[in-house]
Amino acid sequence: MKTLFIFLLTVSVFNSCGLFETSDQIVCPYEVKYGSHNPLIPAIIYPQNLYYDVGDTIHISAKFKDSVYDVSTDQTFLLKKFPFDPGVKLWRFENDSTWENGLLVNDIIMDTLYYQRLDKNDDYVGVLYVDFVEKENKYFFEMDIVLKKRADTFFSLKIIFTDIQVNITMKKFQIINLKVNVKWAYDQWL
């Protein structure tokens, strides 16, 4: 099992960094190198295969400390008072123009400890809102996806400040798409 520590620079432009202020008119106290904050947050995908078959179970988890290193500022930020609002999205693609809610066509297995609610109308494919469990200054989340239909499947775990995205490509596709995209949406901080 490998842990992926990958970050992708974002092109989003925000009016303020929002780490501490609530007004867009207050200047961000941090100078960011890449136009936005880019924290390193670990995501574990197991098994890490090039391709997956119908019936395969993919385990996805995140475990990280309350302190997160930001590549853009070369600083570590404490997340203790941060209001988490994570959501899971799962798209199932048959081709470039045909997709559906992967949460409804695949089996999602997760402890009720993480489950909040399912919104079927968000972003045309729905979002499954989940909770991160905080214990001893660490945050935890895990779930399993059992693939039920052959297709290109796109998984996205969205947290207010983080967007961890994993493309899962099944055997009928020739290209592997596996990435973790981590970005911050600064305007969500209290």
N, C-alpha and C positions, 0 to 999 in steps of 0.2 A: 504494500500500500504506500503510495507516494502522496506527500502533501504539496499542493500547488501554491507557490507564493509568486503570483504573477500580477502585475498591474498594467493597465492600459491608460494612456493619457487621454483625457476627455477633451472634447472641443466645446463643451457647454460654457457659456459665459454667465456669471452671476453678478448681481449688483453689489453684493457684499459677501464677505466670507462667512458671516453669520455664526461664528463660533461662540460668541458671547453676547452679541447685541441682538436687539429685536427690531431695530430700525434699519432700513436700507441706506439711510443717510450717514450712518456712523462708518468711518473708514475701518477696514479690516486691519487688525494689528499685525498680521503676518504677511510677509512677502512670499508668494508662491512662485516656484520656478516654471511650472508647466501650465499656468493658467487656471489651475484648480488644485484642490487637495487630492492626493493619491496615496491612501493608506494601504499598508500591506496586511491583508486579512487572509488567513489560511482557509482553504476549502479542500475537503477530501472527497474524492470520487472513487468508489470501489465497486467492482473491479475496473481498472483502467484498461479497457480494450480499445482496439482500433475500430471495431464494429460490434454491434449488438444484434441479437436475434429476438424475435417475438418470444416472450416467456422469460427473458432474462430479467434479473432483478439488479437494479443499480442503486447502491447506497450512497447518499449524499449527506455530508455533515460539515458543520463548522464549529470550531472550538477556538476561542481566542481570549486573551487577557483583556482586562479593563483598560489597559494602556495600549494604544495602537500607534505604530510609527508611521509618520507621513513623509513620503519621499520628497514631496514638493517643498516642504519647509525644513526638512532634516530635523524634525522635532517629534516628540511622542506626546500624544494627547490622551487625557484621562476621560473615559466615557461613562463614568459612574452615574451621572445625572442625566444621561441622554435618553430621551423617550423613544424607545424602539417601536417600530410599526412595520415589521417585515411581512412580505407576501410572496407566495410562490406562484409563478406562471409557467404553464407547460403548453407549448404549441406543437401540433402534429401537422407536418407538411407532407402532401403527396406530390406536389410540384410547385412551381413558382406562384401559382395563382389559387391554389386550393389548400386551405388549412382549416383546422378545427381545434376546439379546446381539448388539449391533451390530458387535462385533469379528469375529464369525463370519459375518455376512451381508453385510458390506462388505469391500472390499479395503483393507488397511492396509499402507502402504509406508513402511519406515523402515530406515535404515542399521543394520547389525548392531552398530555402535558403541553404539547406544542400547538395543538389545534385551537383556532379562534372561530373562524367562519369562512364560508365560501361565497364569493360574489361572482356570479356567472356572467355578469354584463360588463365588467371592467375590461377595456382594451380589446373588445370583441372575442376574447378567449377566456375571460374570467381570471380571478385571482383567489388563491387560498391564503387567507391571512393566518399567520402563525405567531407564536410567542417564542422568544429566546429565553432559555432558563438561565438565570444568573445564580452562581454559587461560588462563594469564596473568590470574588472578583474575577470570575471567568464566565464567559457566555457560551451556551451550548445550543445546538440545533441538529436534528438528524431526521431523515426520512428515507423511505425506499420507494422506488418507482418500478413497477412490474409492467414491462412493455407488452401490450395486447394486440397492436396492429403494426404491420410493416410500414415504415415511413421515415422521413427525416424528422427528428424530434428536437425541439429547442426548449431548454430548461432555463428559467430565470428566477433567481432568489433575490427579491428586491427588499432592501432594508432602507429606511429613510435616508441614511447617509451612504449606503453601499449598494451597488448593483453587481451581484455575482452572477455571471451568465455562463452556462455550459451548453455547448452544442453537442448532442449525442447523435451520432450517425450510425444507422443500421446497415447490415450487410449489402443491401441492394445498391447502395450509393458507393461511388468510387473515391470520394474525397473525405478525408477525416477532418472534422471540425470540432476541436476540443479547446476551449479557451476559458479563462476566468477573467472577467472584466470588473475591475474595482474602481468605483468613482464616488465622490462625495457630492451631496446636494446641500450646500452650506446653509441655505435659507431655512432649514428645518430645525436648527439648534435653538434651544431656549435661552 
